[in-house]
Amino acid sequence: MARKNYPDGFKRDAVALYRDTEGATITVIAAELGVSEATLSAWCKAAGVPIRHRKPAAASAPAPGVQTAEQELARLRAENQALRADKNRLSTERDILRSAAKYFAGETNW
């Protein structure tokens, strides 16, 4: 792949955009500008701009709607218990209907 040479003004503007944009990561700014993350990171380091990393607390906190392992296990256990109860109820109903069908089949004289 051919190496691209960017004008110094473009580099300064890219670094300034990254520095002045709160909460934006290298990935986002680089994608907007059409340069690689490594290139923008190198420009920022050369200009003495500290690289912001994602906050570790944000990475460890589950996203809305995402369950932790304990929550998922509890949900699955409750669902399993409900399904077993439903299976037992349906089995009992089926047995009752079989008995009724046998009774009424013996009563008819066609």
PEQUIQUI-V938329 format. One record per run of one state. SS is the DSSP state (2 for helix, 1 for strand, 0 for the rest). FROM is the first residue (numbers start at 1). TO is the last residue. Records with the same first field share a line. If there is no record, write none. Layout:
BEGIN
SS->FROM-TO / FROM-TO
END
This chain:
BEGIN
0->1-7 / 21-25 / 34-36 / 48-55 / 61-68 / 108-110
2->8-20 / 26-33 / 37-47 / 56-60 / 69-107
END
